[in-house]
Amino acid sequence: MNTAGYFKRWLCAVAFFMGLTSFAAAAGGFPQPDICARSCWGARAPKWGMVYNANLNRAVIHHTANAHEFNTTSHAQSRANVRAIQNFHMDVNGWNDIAYNFLVDRLGNRFEGRFNSIGTWVRGGADTNNVNSASFTMMGYFHSPVNQSPPAVMRNAIYDLIAWKMPDGWSPYGGAFYNGKSNVGWLCGHRNIDATACPGDLYHNVYLTNNLWGGEARNAVWDRIQGTADPDIIIDNGTSGYTESGTWGTSNASGFYGTDSRWAAVFDTPQNNTATWTFNLAESGTYEVYAWWVSGSNRSPGAAYYVNHMNGQTLSRQNQQSNGGTWNLLGEFSFQAGTNTIVLESEESWNGGNPNAVISADAVGMTRTGPLVVDVIVDNTDSGFAASSNWFESTSVPGYYGDNYHARATASVSDAAVWTATLPQDGTYKVYARWTTGSNRATAAPYIVTTSDGDVTVPVNQQQNNGQWVELGTWYLFQGTAPRVRLSCWTSSGDFVIADAVRFVLQ
């Protein structure tokens, strides 16, 4: 047993219990992760006013015990599931609002539950007590007879939420009296408070446990608070996935990850010294990318890391004279499943006026933070929009997207306005359009969507739904840059057709 670590955790728990009663910052300064707020998933307003906790000292983990919610395949489907949970809590159970403060799905998506949960200590309704506690809920059924098992991306998503939400000075270790029970953990499961199986044996017994000083959940949250959590996927120098070009040497300086680190001269003209970390990702998604280096006064103050991701290449400059021996965030990026690379280049790195400056190549890691989010909008003022001079710009009716919209008189010719969009991957997309309304608009404006199976014409009534995203339909579309939607003026209804913006959302 690590007695030093145990004693440190005990001191944190004792200090917290003895009087830390007012908090203003997340525990250890852990950053807020991506959260789909209530406006994102379409929440209803609460039935009546909310109750707020004076303090926040306990994180309670739940599951929804709904098997179908675990089987989600998209962000949109999970948003619908959260709406259904809220409807059940309010309309069937008669509660004020959805009970949970936060929810996560198996894809790693995070959702704000109860009203005002992101910005305040609003009291939830997920256990019998709910005083000075926050509820963090996994969508699924992690108990018999269903026996679903929460994947790592789901568990990590809930650990991120807890580490961010719980206030400064809080520790997940230890416990105290709560709801009539003598020793309920500061981080606990619903079953530790009430007579319930929640959050299920396949989560509680494996990852949380009744050991108030251990278990994956407490250790993972503590690592985040302390800033010592490792990325989920790590490639170290000298291991599979790491390659070099140019001239490199092994460093004997301390602070390396694994067994050693590598170095190369910043300027070695005409040679460019490169280190490449190649990740073979099992699934597409949004990932945080981290780098580990050995710092020193002779290191580059602007080491050039190139992150090659779904949307292109991003240069992330890092000062390797400091923050050595730890994980440093390069940024959050979208990656497709398969081969993806991060490259450190000497040629583009700065030497800071030191002709003997070097770059340090050690480990690079990635953590999946959520699914791949593709939401592409092409407005009539964007380069992807094209129309003849017969289409004129207008701002006469408010509700348009962006700066204005285009209009054209109806006629017995096509003369279509065209929206060209770049989609990053093949997939099923919901396609939307918006317009401004008026009594002179066409009631059957013909939108023509180019799908994988050919063109589909969708007539819409542009006298309705002013300034709203209106769904044209759902189709399988191919990746790449191509004309996606056309709006013809050939219709016998109304005097004008309106071309504003179109939208493509990957399902």
C-alpha positions, 0 to 999 in steps of 0.5 A: 500500500502506498502509505504516503498517498493514503495519508495525503488523501486522509488529510484532504478528507479531514480538512474538507470535513472540518470546515471548507464550507464556501467554494468558488472554483472547481477542484484543483482548477480542472477545466470545464469539459464540453457539455451539451447545455439545456438549450442544446438538447431542447429542455423544457422550463422547470415547473416551479422555482429551484432550490439551491445548495449552500455548499457542495461536498458530495458527488453521487453516481447514478445510472438511468436503468434504461437499456435503450439509452445505452444503445445510442449511436449519435448525439442527436439520439442521446439528446432525444433520450434526455428529453424523454427522461425529462418528460418522464420525470416531469409528467409521470413522476410529477417532479419539477424538472429532470432529476439529474444534474448531469448525464453522459452517454456511452459515446462520451457525450455530456449533458446538463440535466437540471436547470442551472446545473452548469453555473450553480449548485442547484439541488437535484432530485436524484436521491432521497437527500440531495442536500449539498450533493450533485448527481452524475448519471450514466445512461444505461442499465449496468445491472442484472438482468440487462448487464450492460457495461460502461465503456472507458469513454463513458466513465472518463466523461463522468470523471471529467464532470466530477473533477470540474464541478466539485469545488476547490478543496474537495477530495473524492476520498473518505466519507461522512454521515449522510441520509441517516448512514454513518459513512457515505463516501464523498464520491459514492453511488446511489446505492450507498444512500438509498435501498437501490441497485443504482448505479448497477453492479457492473459499474459500482462493484468494478469501478467505484467499489466500497473502498472509500480510499480507492477504486477507479472512479476515486483515483481517476477523479483525484488524478484529474484534480491533481493534474496527473491523469494520463491520456487514454492512448499514449505513444512514447519514443522508442515504442511502436508508432514513433518514428524519426527522420534526421539526426537525433540523440538520446537525452540523459536529462531527468523528467522523461516519460517511460525510459528516456527522451530524444533530442535534436538540433533546432537548426540543422540546415538543410536537414529537418529533424522530425519526430512522428507519432502515428495513432491508429484510432479505433473510432472517430471522435473529438480528442484532446492531444497532449505532449510530454517533453524534458524541459531545460534552458537550452530547449526551444521556446517555440517547439513546432508540433503539427497536429494532422486532423480531420479538418486539416493541419494545426501548428501548436507551438510549445515552450519546452523551456518549462512544464517538462515532465508532465502532460501539456495540452496541444489542443482538442481536434476532430479525428477520423478512425484510422491513421492520424499523426502528430509531427514535431519539426526542428525546421519550424521550431524557434531557437530563441536566439540560442544557436545551440537550442534543441527540441525534446521528443518524448511521449504524445497522448490522446484522450477521446472526449466525445463523438465526431461532431459534424455540423456544416452550415453554408450561408448565402454570403459564403463562398459555397453559395452561387446564384445568377444575377437574377437573385438579389440580396435583401434584408427587408424581412428579419429572421435571416441567417448571417447578413442577408438573404437572396431572393428571386422572382418565380419563373418557368426556368430553373436558374437555381441557387446552389449551395456547395458544402465540404463534408468530412466523411461519408454518413447519414446527414440531416439536411436543413434550410432556412428562409424568411417568410412573407405572403408573397413567398412560394408555397412549394419552393423546390429544394433539390438535394443531391444524395448518394442515390441521386437528386431528391426534390423537396417542396417547402412552404416559404410562407411559414417557419420564418427564420427557423431551421426546417428539416428537408430530410435525412440522406446518406451523403458522400464526403468531399466538396460538392454541390449539395442543395439547389433551390429552383425558382420554377414553381407556380406558387407565390411570387418569390423564392428565398435562398438563405442558408442550408445545414448538414448535421451528421447523425 
